[in-house]
């Protein structure tokens, strides 16, 4: 089951809801960008330099969450492995080579 899309919506997580991040509504990825965790973090790092601090997630057109991460001082500080609510692993982890 391949759940990769090159264009993903960027959502900013607020205290009680999440909303589209208006400054950068979409993030474009190539399949090579998710071959390894290091590649993925490098791609994110190049994009989030001017983003506001907070937690974000990338959403597929199906509504599923591809990845969730925390940005502080223009850097990705944490890439979450699973949802704190459902405990399900985020889709991006299926693409990383072991």
DOSEKOL-309652 format. One record per atom (N, C-alpha, C): residue in one letter; z, x, y negated. Coordinates in steps of 0.2 Angstrom, whole numbers, plus 2048, in hexadecimal, padded with zeros to 3 digits. Layout:
<nodes>
AZXY...
</nodes>
This chain:
<nodes>
X800804806X800800800X8008047FAX7FA8057F6X7FA8097F0X7FB8057EAX8008077E7X8028047E1X8028087DBX7FC80B7DAX7FB8107D4X7F680D7CFX7F880D7C9X7F380B7C4X7F38107BEX7ED8127BBX7ED8177B7X7F08157B0X7F080E7AEX7F380C7A8X7F98087AAX7FF80A7A7X8058077A8X8098057A2X80C7FF7A2X8107FD79CX81680179BX818803795X81E806794X823801791X829800794X82E7FC792X834800791X8377FE78BX83E801789X8437FC78BX8487FF78EX84E7FB791X8537FB78BX8557F4789X85A7F3784X8607F1788X8667EF784X86C7ED788X86B7E778CX8687E278AX8687DC78EX8617DA790X85C7DE78EX8557DC790X8507E378FX84A7E2791X8457E7790X83F7E478CX83C7E9789X8367E6785X8317EC785X82B7EA783X8267EF783X8277F477DX8267FA77EX8277FF779X8217FF775X8227FD76FX81D7FB76AX819802768X81D807767X81A80E765X81581076AX81680F770X812812776X81280D77BX80D80877BX80E80277FX80B804786X807809787X80480B78DX80581278FX805814795X80581B797X80081B79CX7FB82079BX7F68217A0X7F78277A4X7F68267ABX7F882B7B0X7F282C7B4X7F18327B6X7EC8347BCX7F08347C2X7EC8337C8X7F08347CEX7F383B7CFX7F08407CCX7F28477CDX7F98487C9X7FA8437C4X8018447C0X8078417C5X80583E7CAX80B83C7CEX80B83F7D5X8088447D6X8088487DDX80F84B7DEX81284D7D9X8198507DAX81D84E7D4X82384E7D5X82884C7D0X8278517CAX8268577CBX82585C7C6X81F85A7C1X81A8587C5X8148567C1X8158507BDX81984B7C0X81A8457BCX81F8467B6X82484A7B7X82884C7B2X8258507ACX8208547AEX81C8587A9X8188537A5X81584E7A8X8118497A5X8158457A0X81B8437A2X81F83F79EX822843798X823849799X82684E794X82184F78FX81A84F790X81585078BX814849787X81684478AX81583D786X81C83B782X82283D784X82883A781X82B83E77CX827843779X82A847774X82D84376EX82A83E76CX82C83B766X82E834767X83083276DX83382C76FX83A82B76DX83D82576CX84482476AX848825771X84E828770X852828776X853822779X85482277FX85581C783X85281C78AX85381678EX850816794X84A812794X845814798X83E811798X83C8107A0X83780B7A1X83480B7A7X82D80A7A6X82980C7ABX82280A7ABX8218057B0X81D8007AEX81C7FA7B1X8157F97B3X8137F77B9X80D7F67BCX80A7EF7BAX8047ED7BAX8027E77B8X8047E17BDX8077E37C3X80A7DE7C7X8117DC7C5X8147E07C0X81A7DF7BEX81F7E37C2X81D7E77C7X8227EC7CAX8237F27C6X8297F57C6X82B7FB7C3X8288017C7X8248057C3X82280B7C6X8278117C6X82A8127C0X82F8177BFX8348157B9X83A8187BAX83F8177B4X84181E7B2X84281F7ACX8448257AAX8488257A3X84C82A7A2X85082A79CX84E830797X84D82E791X84A83378CX850834787X85183B786X85683D781X85384377DX853843776X851848772X84A84A774X846845775X83F847777X83D84A77EX842849782X84184C789X84384778EX840847794X842843799X84884679DX84E84379CX85484679FX8568437A6X85383E7A8X85483B7AEX84F8377B1X84D8387B7X8488347BAX84B8307C0X84C8297BFX8508267C4X84C8257CAX8508257D0X84D8257D6X84D81D7D9X85281A7D7X8528127D9X85580E7D4X8548087D4X8568037CFX85E8027D0X8628027CAX8698017CBX86B7FA7CDX8667F57CCX8677EE7CEX8657ED7D5X85F7EE7D7X85D7ED7DEX85E7F27E3X85F7F87E0X8607FE7E5X8598007E8X8547FD7E6X84D7FF7E9X84A8057E5X8478097E9X84480F7E7X83E80E7E2X83D8117DDX8388107D8X8318137DCX82C80F7DAX8258117DDX8238187DDX82481B7D7X8228227D6X8248277DBX82A8267DEX82D82A7E3X82882A7EAX8248257EBX8208257F1X81A8297F0X81882B7EAX8138307E9X8148377E9X81B8397E8X81D8407E7X81C8437EEX8198497EFX81984C7F5X82084F7F6X8228507FCX8298527FEX82885A7FF
</nodes>
